[in-house]
Amino acid sequence: MKKVISVLALLGMISFPASAETYRFSYSKLFTQLKHNTEEGHPDIGVAYFMVSADSGQVCPISRAWMRKKEHYEEFTIPASQALPLPLDNQLRKVNPDVFVETPSTLNCDISFQVLVDKPVGKTLTSQQVRDWLPQMDTMMETWVGCLPLGLCLKRRGW
C-alpha cells in the first residue's frame, strides 16, 4: 500500500508537457514598430502584431498573452482579429517588461507586424478607398527608412 501511495505521489510531482507554446519578446523591441501608429500622415493605416504560422502563413490563434516585469503582471484580452493588443506607452518602453504569447503547440508560429487599415473595410472595397490608403501607406513606409538596416527602402507593389 505504501508503494502505491509513493508512486501516486511521485506521478503528481511530474509535470506533463503543456498543450501550448509560449513565446517571449521584449516590449521595447515590439514598441519600435508600434510607435509609428501615433505619427501624422496616415490616419487610416496602422501597424499590428500577429502570430503567423511559419508553415502556412495563416494567423495562429493566441490562447493567452501577458506582460510581466518582476512582480507586475498584466494579462491581455485577445480580440477576434488575433492581433496582439499591446498598449503603446513610453514608460513601459523604459521599464521593458517581457511580453509572453501562448499559441497551440501543434503550430510553429513567428511574430509578424502587418501594415493594415485600422478600421473594418466591410464587404465591398472601392478603388477610391485604395487610392486614399496608398499615399498613407507610402507615408508610413517612408518613416521606416531610418529604422531599416543599410537604408533598405520598402516598395509597395500591386494596384
VENMO-V823826 format. One record per residue. N is the residue number from 1. SS is DSSP state (a for helix, b for strand, c for the rest). PSI is psi in whole degrees, 0 to 359 (NA if undefined). Layout:
BEGIN
n-><N/N>
ss-><SS/SS>
psi-><PSI/PSI>
END
This chain:
BEGIN
n-><1/2/3/4/5/6/7/8/9/10/11/12/13/14/15/16/17/18/19/20/21/22/23/24/25/26/27/28/29/30/31/32/33/34/35/36/37/38/39/40/41/42/43/44/45/46/47/48/49/50/51/52/53/54/55/56/57/58/59/60/61/62/63/64/65/66/67/68/69/70/71/72/73/74/75/76/77/78/79/80/81/82/83/84/85/86/87/88/89/90/91/92/93/94/95/96/97/98/99/100/101/102/103/104/105/106/107/108/109/110/111/112/113/114/115/116/117/118/119/120/121/122/123/124/125/126/127/128/129/130/131/132/133/134/135/136/137/138/139/140/141/142/143/144/145/146/147/148/149/150/151/152/153/154/155/156/157/158/159>
ss-><c/a/a/a/a/a/a/a/a/a/a/a/a/c/c/c/c/c/c/b/b/b/b/b/b/b/a/a/a/a/a/a/a/a/a/a/a/a/c/c/c/c/c/c/b/b/b/b/b/b/b/b/b/c/c/c/c/c/b/c/c/b/b/b/b/b/b/b/b/c/c/b/b/b/b/c/c/c/c/c/c/c/c/c/c/c/c/c/c/a/a/a/a/a/a/c/c/b/b/b/b/b/b/b/c/c/c/c/b/b/b/b/b/b/b/b/b/c/c/c/c/c/c/c/c/c/a/a/a/a/a/a/a/a/a/a/a/a/a/a/a/a/a/a/c/c/c/c/a/a/a/c/c/c/c/c/c/c/c>
psi-><318/325/319/316/320/318/316/319/319/317/326/335/343/131/130/153/140/160/17/151/130/128/145/135/156/139/318/326/319/326/326/317/324/331/339/341/340/355/158/158/356/68/336/355/142/176/140/151/139/154/125/137/127/336/315/341/359/156/129/136/136/119/332/147/144/165/146/136/110/241/354/135/135/122/144/151/122/124/166/331/344/15/141/116/67/134/149/107/120/326/318/323/320/320/326/64/162/139/128/138/131/128/167/139/344/351/141/104/149/154/142/133/141/139/123/170/133/328/151/140/326/193/342/144/124/157/331/320/315/316/325/325/328/313/325/320/319/317/315/317/327/327/339/344/322/343/341/146/145/25/24/128/129/142/139/148/156/183/NA>
END
